[in-house]
Amino acid sequence: MADKHEVVVAFDVLLRGAAGETIPTVETIDQFRPPQKAVEFCVRWLSRHGATCHRADFSLACEMPLDEFERLFDLKLQRGESAKSRAAAAAAPSISVPTELAPYVEQITITPQPEMFG
């Protein structure tokens, strides 16, 4: 678990779905879900590298300390308050999918921090 003062990066991992011959519909959506074996591989791999992962139907919601995230994905993110804004997250550099995850992962994106109103 991260220290309360440590900067944590939240990110989403879009998993590749099973290929289907039909267009997904409410009735056929289950056949497009990522294979469970692929989901488990990605969770284990990311966990070994310091991420905490939460499974969703077609993706993983993850978080890890900023320093570890930058090392794992070989990039540098902006630090400070502005890095928490939606605009900063949208302008974040493209994240390359590590070779080990490439067969199972379509895309990795930084999750924008929610903005507080009031």
C-alpha positions as CSV (number, residue, x, y, z in Angstrom):
1,M,0.0,0.0,0.0
2,A,1.2,3.5,-0.8
3,D,2.3,6.0,1.8
4,K,-0.4,8.7,2.3
5,H,1.9,11.4,1.0
6,E,3.1,9.4,-2.0
7,V,1.7,10.4,-5.4
8,V,-0.4,7.6,-6.9
9,V,-1.3,7.3,-10.6
10,A,-4.7,5.8,-11.5
11,F,-4.8,4.1,-14.9
12,D,-7.2,2.0,-16.9
13,V,-6.1,-1.1,-18.9
14,L,-8.5,-1.9,-21.8
15,L,-8.3,-5.6,-22.4
16,R,-8.6,-7.2,-25.9
17,G,-11.9,-9.0,-26.2
18,A,-12.5,-12.3,-27.8
19,A,-12.9,-12.0,-31.6
20,G,-16.4,-12.6,-32.8
21,E,-18.0,-12.8,-36.1
22,T,-21.1,-10.8,-35.1
23,I,-21.6,-7.3,-33.9
24,P,-21.9,-7.1,-30.1
25,T,-25.4,-6.8,-28.8
26,V,-27.0,-7.2,-25.4
27,E,-27.6,-10.9,-26.2
28,T,-24.1,-11.6,-27.5
29,I,-21.9,-9.4,-25.4
30,D,-20.6,-12.3,-23.3
31,Q,-18.8,-13.8,-26.2
32,F,-16.7,-10.6,-26.6
33,R,-15.4,-10.5,-23.0
34,P,-11.7,-11.0,-22.6
35,P,-10.8,-14.6,-21.8
36,Q,-10.4,-15.1,-18.0
37,K,-6.9,-16.5,-18.5
38,A,-5.8,-13.2,-20.1
39,V,-7.4,-11.1,-17.3
40,E,-5.7,-13.2,-14.6
41,F,-2.3,-13.0,-16.5
42,C,-2.6,-9.2,-16.7
43,V,-3.6,-8.8,-13.0
44,R,-0.7,-11.0,-11.8
45,W,1.8,-9.2,-14.1
46,L,0.8,-5.7,-13.0
47,S,0.6,-6.8,-9.4
48,R,4.2,-8.1,-9.5
49,H,5.2,-4.7,-10.8
50,G,3.5,-2.8,-7.9
51,A,0.0,-2.1,-9.2
52,T,-3.2,-2.6,-7.4
53,C,-5.8,-3.9,-9.9
54,H,-9.6,-4.0,-9.8
55,R,-11.4,-6.1,-12.5
56,A,-14.2,-4.8,-14.6
57,D,-16.0,-6.4,-17.5
58,F,-13.6,-5.3,-20.3
59,S,-10.8,-3.6,-18.4
60,L,-8.8,-3.2,-15.3
61,A,-8.8,-0.2,-13.0
62,C,-5.4,0.1,-11.6
63,E,-3.2,2.3,-9.4
64,M,0.4,2.5,-8.4
65,P,3.0,4.9,-7.1
66,L,4.1,7.5,-9.6
67,D,7.8,6.6,-9.5
68,E,7.0,2.9,-10.2
69,F,4.5,3.8,-12.9
70,E,7.1,6.0,-14.7
71,R,9.7,3.2,-14.5
72,L,7.3,0.5,-15.7
73,F,6.0,2.4,-18.7
74,D,9.2,4.3,-19.4
75,L,7.7,7.8,-19.3
76,K,7.8,11.0,-17.3
77,L,4.6,12.6,-16.0
78,Q,4.1,16.2,-14.9
79,R,4.1,16.6,-11.2
80,G,2.2,19.0,-9.0
81,E,-1.4,20.1,-8.7
82,S,-1.9,20.6,-12.4
83,A,-1.1,16.9,-13.0
84,K,-4.3,16.1,-11.2
85,S,-6.6,18.0,-13.6
86,R,-8.5,16.5,-16.4
87,A,-6.6,18.5,-19.0
88,A,-3.3,17.2,-17.7
89,A,-4.5,13.6,-17.9
90,A,-5.8,14.2,-21.4
91,A,-2.5,15.6,-22.5
92,A,-0.5,12.8,-20.9
93,P,2.0,11.1,-23.3
94,S,0.9,7.9,-25.0
95,I,1.5,4.9,-22.9
96,S,3.2,2.0,-24.6
97,V,1.9,-1.4,-23.7
98,P,4.7,-3.6,-22.3
99,T,5.6,-6.5,-24.6
100,E,4.4,-9.1,-22.1
101,L,0.9,-7.6,-22.0
102,A,0.6,-6.7,-25.7
103,P,-1.3,-9.9,-26.7
104,Y,-4.0,-9.1,-24.1
105,V,-4.1,-5.3,-23.8
106,E,-5.6,-2.9,-26.3
107,Q,-4.7,0.4,-24.6
108,I,-3.5,1.9,-21.3
109,T,-4.8,5.3,-20.3
110,I,-4.3,7.5,-17.2
111,T,-7.6,8.0,-15.3
112,P,-8.3,11.7,-14.8
113,Q,-8.7,12.8,-11.2
114,P,-12.3,13.9,-10.4
115,E,-12.8,17.7,-10.1
116,M,-14.3,19.0,-7.0
117,F,-17.1,21.6,-7.3
118,G,-18.4,23.8,-4.6
